[in-house]
Amino acid sequence: MRAKGSGSVKRVGKKRYMIRYDAPQETDGSRVQKAEVVNGTYKQAESLLREQQQAVYQGTYVVKTKKTVTQFMEHWLVTYAASNTRPRTQMGYRAHIRRHVGRHIGGIQLQLLRAEHIQRMYQAMLDDGLSGTTVRNVHRILSQALGHAVKWSELVRNPADAVTAPRPSPSRIKMWNPSTLNRFLDQCEISRFSDLYRFTMRTGLRRGELLGLRWKDVDLKDKRLMVVNTLQRIDGHGLLESPPKTSRSRRSLALGQEAMAILRSVRSKQLEQRLRAGPAWRDTGYVFTLSDGRPIEPGSVTRDFRATVVKLGLSELNLHGLRHAFAPLMLLAGVSAKVVSEMMGHSSVMVTLDTYSHVVQGLQEHAVSALDQYLVEVKAAAN
């Protein structure tokens, strides 16, 4: 029996019909035919046939599959993500997918996934004590992946579009007060990475930017450096060099006297190490290296910083806290937020202001006090 238009309906049993129709063509233009069995009446089979044909015509046709959410997400990681994102980004995607998506909704068939499944997952994550920021990150990854499922004709619509992710969790950057910071800088010589720590405080560079800094990117004469390279350890790739993640992260930095003094000291020590190492020296060109010239493992710096803080009996702080100390000190010194934002490699001035809002508030109090004092002086002069 023929239905209107291309396609057919054929009886294959009692109240069982098989429909055949042309699905979207292969990329090479070859014909693709699909067959589905319908349990019901001829009219129901004919109706489904017309629905499928209309979907093909409108470009909304979806190939039926029993693929689970986990299976699809793994496929998305090795296809789209692998060729369109950086290895470090992929590592973050994979961690979120396995820890959260896979745990909560991974076993659901992709085409049976509904917005309520996703919303329940987000609530469960919050109930487990995870922050709203973490949940929003998972939402961003899941929404992006399911968007590709729609483009690849595996879903009619993206169920994540109907889900409301929680607001980012308000956070206050943890930093040391000036006296604690000075104590650390005075006593961090107990660490083999003391020069690196002091340089972080004078430049605000990220860990990967510090370890990826090469002498060829430092201009000792003009007292500037260029941030054009990062060094990170990526699962499955080892130590990996890559350019900064964003155009704003690729930047030029002026160097103050203390930063220059640190670089000259590092240069001198490195020349001595090179002489001692002899043929064993590895000429990698990095500014901060091990005693034989090899690059420094990012994880070893993090562990050493934590151990040094404990040895000095200071309050807990991670390595990134030294970078965060740079921006507030610059703001308190009267440097404009725009300049600080550029030096930090932030995506916008608003990121800088939001991150260090407590410092900005202090600056505002200082500003209004200065205004009051100025008006008093003007009035006194007039009298």
N, C-alpha and C positions, 0 to 999 in steps of 0.2 A: 504494500500500500504506500502511495506517495502523498506527502504533505505538500502544501503550497510552497513553491520555491524549491531551491536545491535541498537535498536531504531526503530521508525516508524513514518510515515507521514500519516495523515488521513484527508480527506476532511470533513469540518464541515459547509460549506456554500459556497456561490458564492465567489470565489477568497479568501477563508479563509481555512486555513489548521492548524491542530494541530500536533505538533511534540512531541514525547515522547522519553526520553533517560535516561540512568543511570547517575545520578550525583555522586559525590564522596561519598563513604560510610560513615555511621555514625561512631563515635569513637568505638562503640562496634562491628563494622563490618557488620551491617545490611544494606540491600539494600535501596537506595534512588532513586526514580524515579521522574523526573520532566516533566511537560507538559507546552508548550508555544503555543499560537495562533499566526499564521503568516498571515498577510493580503498581498496577492500577488499570485504568481504562484506556482505550485508544485515544480518547479526547485528552486525557492527562498527558499521555506520551507525546501527542501532537503539540500540546501547549508548551511542554518542556523543550521540544525541538525548536519551536519558534522563538522561545526565550534565548536559547543558545545561539541561534542564528542572529538574533537582534544584537546580542552581546558582541558577537564577532564583528558585526557591521559597525557598531558604535565604539569598538576598541576596548570594551570592558570585559571581554571574555577571560575566564579564569580556568586554567587546567586543574582538574580535580587531583588532589594529592593527599596522602596521609602523613606527609612530612610534619614532624613536630616543630615547636618553636625553637628548641635547642638545635635540631638538625639544620633548620634554616639559618639561625644565627651563626653557626659554625661555618656554613657555606658562605654567608655574607662576609665573614671575617677573612676567608681565604680568597675571595674574589674581589669584591669592591674595596674593602678596607685595606687589603694587602697592596693594592696598586694605587690607592688614592690618599692614603694617610701615612704619616711617618711611623717608623717602628715603635717609637716611644708611645705614640697615640694608640697604636694597635695593641700594645701591651696593656694599656689602661682599659681599652675596650674589652679585651679578653677577660681581664680580672673582674670587671663589673658583670659581664654576661655570665660567667661561671659562678660567681658568688651569689648573685641575686636573681637574674632572669632565669637561669637554669634551675635554681633551687625552687622558685615559686611557681613559674609557669612553663618551665622547659618541657614538661611531658605532655602539654596540651597540643592537639593538632593545630597547626598554623591556621588553617581555614575555619577552625572552630573557636579561635581566640576572639574574645569579646572585650569591650572596654571595661566591663565590671571585673574581669579577671585581672586586668592591669591595675585598676584602682585598688583592688584588694591587696595586690602585691605591694603597692606603695604604702598602704596602711600597715601591713605586716612589717615592712622595713622600719617604719617609724616606731612601731611597738617594740622592735628589737633594739631600739636606742640609736638608730642611725640618724644622721642629721638630714634636714630638709635639702641641704646642698647636695649631699650624696644621692638622695632620691631624684632630684632634678637632673643630675648627671646621668643616672640610669635612664630616666625618661627621654633625655636628649638622644642617647645612643639607640634606645629601642625605637623611638619615633623615626629616626633616620633610617634604620634597618627595615622597618615595616613599610616605609615609604618606597624603598626599592622593591619590596615584595609586590607592591601595587604596580610599579613600573614594569616589573618582570612578569606580570599577569599571573601572579600566585595569590593575590588578594584583590577583591573588588574595591575595598576602601581600607584606609589605615585606621585600625581601632584605637591607636594611641591619640589620634586627633580629638577623640571625644573624652579624653581623660584630662583632669586638672592636676598638675603636679604641685606639690607643696611649695611654699615660698622658700627661698634660700635661708638658711639659718644665720641669724646675725652673729657675727664673730668679731672679737677684739684681738688684734695682733698681740701676741705675747712678746714683751721686750724687757730688757733689764733697765733699771734706772741708771743714770750717768755714773754714780759711784761704783756700782757693780760692774758696769761696762769697763770703767777705767781699771778696776782691780784685775779683771780678766786680761786686758791688754798688757798690764804690767807683769803678770805672772804666767802668761801662756807659753813662755819659753820652754816649759816642761814638755811641750808637745813638739814633735818633729814637723808639724804643719803650722807652726806659729806664724811664719811669714804669710802664709795663705790666709790665716784668720785675720791678721792685721790688714792685709790688702782688701779683704772683703769689706771691712769696716770703712775703708777709705774710698771705695768705688761702688758698693752696692751690687756687685756682680752676683749672679746666680752660681750655684755649685758647678753646673755643667759648663758655664761660660768661663769660669776661673780655670778649670782643668783643661779646657780646650783652647785657652789663650796661648798663642805662639809669639815668639820674639819678633817675627816678621810683621806682626800686627801691632807692635809697640813702637812708637816714635819717641825715643828718649830725648831727642833734640827739641822737638816741638811740644813735648810733654802731653802726649795724647796716646790713646789706644783705640783700636777698632774691634768691636765685638762682631765677629763674622763666623765663629765656629763654636760648637759645643761638643763635649765628650761625655757620653753616657754608656752605661752597661745595659744592654737590651737582651732579654731572654731569647736564646736561639741565635743571637747575632754576636755576642761578646761585646767588647768595647767598640763603640761606634761613633764616628765623627759625623756631624750633620750641621747644616746652617741653622741659625736661630729660627724658632718656630714662626715668628711673624716679622713683618717689615719693620715694626717699631722696636723689636728686640735687636735688630741689626743696627748698631748705632756707634757713634764716635763719642768718646769720653775724654774730657780734660783731666789731667792728673795734677794733684796738689803736691806740695813739697814732701809731705810724709809718704805719699804713695810712690813718689819718685825715689825716695831714700830706700824704701822697701825693695823696689825693683833692682836698684843698684846692688843692694846687699845680696839678693837672690842671684843676680848675675855673677857676683864675685864667688859665692859659695858653689855655684854650678861649675865654674871654671876649675875650682879646686877639686871637686868631685870627679870631673872629667880626667884630670891628671892622675888621680888615684886609681880610677877604674881602668885606665889604659885601653887595651883592645876590647874590654868588656863594655865600654861605654856605648849606649844607644843614642844616636843623634836624632831625637824625635822632633826637636825644635820647640818643645813646649816650655813655657815659663816655669811652671811648677811641676817638678818631676821627682821620681825616686832617686836614690843616690847613684844609680847607674844610668840615669837618663830616661828610663821607661816612664810612660804615663802613669798617673796615680789613679787607683781604683776609686770611683766615687763613693762606694760603700765604706771603704776604709777611712775616708775623711769623716763621714758621718759618725762612725763608731768612735774614732779618735776624739772628736769634739765632745761627744757625750761623756767619754771617760775623763777627759780633761776637766770638764765642768764638775764632775763628781769629785775628782781629786782636789780641786780648789775649794770645794765646799760651797759652791754657788747654787742659786736657785735653778731649777730645771729650765733649759732652753735648747731648742734644736738649732742646727747650723743656719737654717734660713732666718733665724732670729737676728743674726749679725747683719744680714742684708737689710732686714727691716729696721735695724737701728740707724742705718745710713740716711734713709728718707726723712724721718722725724727730725734728726739733727740738722739736716739741710733746711727744712722748713723753719725750725726754731732759729736758725741763723739768718733768716730773712730772705732765703732764696725763693723765687716764685714757684708756685705749684706746677706751672707749665714746664719750667726747666727741670725740676725734680722728676716729673713724669717722664721726660725725655731721657734723663740719665738712668732711671730705673728700667726703661724699656717697657713701660706700661702701654696698654692699647689706647688709653685716653687720659686726660687730666682728671675726669670724673672717677676713674679707677683709683687714682692716687688719693683724691680727696675722700672717697668712700673708705679706702683702706686705713687711712690715718685720720679719720674724722675726729678722734679724741684730741689729736695734736692740733688740728685746725681750730677746734673749739677753744683750745688754750690760746691760740694766736689771736682769735677774735676778742677774747677777754683782754689780752695785752693791747690790742688795737684801740678798743674803746677807752681803756685807761689812759692810753697815750693821747687820745683825742681830748679827754677831760682835762688833762694836764696842759695841753696846748692852748685850750680855750681860757684856762685860768691865767696862763702867761700872757695871752693876747689882751685880756681884760686889765691885767696889772700894768701892762705897758701903756695902755690907753689912758689910765688914770695918772 
